[in-house]
Amino acid sequence: MSVGTADFQKALNTAWSNSALNAVFKALWPDPTAEQYVVLHDQEATPGQPRPYCVIDTLSPSVATRMSGGVDSNYEVRDILLTLNIFAEKKAGESRSVKELAAYLAEEVMKVFGGHPTVKPTAVIALDNGGVLPLLYQTDYGTRINDDIWQWTITYLARTDVPVMS
């Protein structure tokens, strides 16, 4: 897969899988060995998904600029707004509140993708065609869904430099 946003989403999934985030999230599942579920979802989780999990949402990219690399090569710099939504719930025996748990998971994600105040991001997001600058952290915030569930949202701006034929 190497077309625009699809290539970026594939690269983002690979970066997530290459990090320790799956293990961090699954350690908080009621059954950490439940292999029929995944931690990272595109747009919405599957029915029955144990919490915590993360949902990725990307907006349509906007072209920031175009340039030529010569007679037969053209490039576009595209900006993609990326939102990671973490959904957490209270786990039996957990001393942290559900809000603290959601914030902890957001902190772990920011250590990987950026935005953490003291840890340099470790994610490598590599496109099949073109490149991605380090993600630009925008904001993060928590939202109470109900007494037992919190959502923590982290927003990034992804800037890609991709070849295009014209």
VENPEWO-V891098 format. One record per residue. N is the residue number from 1. RES is the residue in one small letter. PHI is phi as a letter, one per 30 degrees, with the letter a starting at -180 (NA if undefined). NEAR is the number of other C-alpha atoms within 8 Angstrom. Layout:
# VENPEWO-V891098
n->[N	N]
res->[RES	RES]
phi->[PHI	PHI]
near->[NEAR	NEAR]
This chain:
# VENPEWO-V891098
n->[1	2	3	4	5	6	7	8	9	10	11	12	13	14	15	16	17	18	19	20	21	22	23	24	25	26	27	28	29	30	31	32	33	34	35	36	37	38	39	40	41	42	43	44	45	46	47	48	49	50	51	52	53	54	55	56	57	58	59	60	61	62	63	64	65	66	67	68	69	70	71	72	73	74	75	76	77	78	79	80	81	82	83	84	85	86	87	88	89	90	91	92	93	94	95	96	97	98	99	100	101	102	103	104	105	106	107	108	109	110	111	112	113	114	115	116	117	118	119	120	121	122	123	124	125	126	127	128	129	130	131	132	133	134	135	136	137	138	139	140	141	142	143	144	145	146	147	148	149	150	151	152	153	154	155	156	157	158	159	160	161	162	163	164	165	166]
res->[m	s	v	g	t	a	d	f	q	k	a	l	n	t	a	w	s	n	s	a	l	n	a	v	f	k	a	l	w	p	d	p	t	a	e	q	y	v	v	l	h	d	q	e	a	t	p	g	q	p	r	p	y	c	v	i	d	t	l	s	p	s	v	a	t	r	m	s	g	g	v	d	s	n	y	e	v	r	d	i	l	l	t	l	n	i	f	a	e	k	k	a	g	e	s	r	s	v	k	e	l	a	a	y	l	a	e	e	v	m	k	v	f	g	g	h	p	t	v	k	p	t	a	v	i	a	l	d	n	g	g	v	l	p	l	l	y	q	t	d	y	g	t	r	i	n	d	d	i	w	q	w	t	i	t	y	l	a	r	t	d	v	p	v	m	s]
phi->[NA	b	c	h	d	d	d	d	d	d	d	d	d	d	d	d	d	d	c	c	d	e	d	d	d	d	d	c	d	e	b	d	c	d	d	d	c	c	d	c	b	c	i	a	d	d	e	i	e	d	c	d	a	b	c	c	b	b	d	e	d	c	d	d	a	b	a	c	c	k	d	c	b	b	b	b	c	c	c	b	d	c	b	c	c	c	c	b	b	d	c	e	i	d	d	d	d	d	d	d	d	d	d	e	d	d	d	d	d	d	d	d	c	j	j	d	d	b	b	d	d	c	d	c	c	c	d	d	b	j	b	b	d	e	e	c	d	c	a	b	a	c	b	d	d	a	e	c	b	b	c	c	c	b	c	b	c	c	c	c	b	b	d	b	c	b]
near->[6	8	6	7	8	9	13	10	8	9	11	9	9	9	11	11	9	6	9	8	10	11	7	9	12	12	7	10	11	6	6	8	5	6	5	4	7	7	10	10	11	8	7	7	9	5	4	4	8	8	9	13	15	11	13	13	9	8	7	7	9	7	9	8	7	9	7	8	8	6	5	5	10	13	12	14	12	13	12	13	12	12	11	11	11	14	13	13	12	10	8	4	4	7	4	7	8	12	10	8	12	16	10	8	11	12	9	9	10	11	13	11	10	13	10	10	4	4	6	8	11	8	9	5	10	7	11	7	8	9	9	12	7	6	11	9	10	9	7	8	7	11	7	9	8	6	5	8	12	15	13	14	12	13	12	12	12	13	12	13	11	12	10	8	5	3]
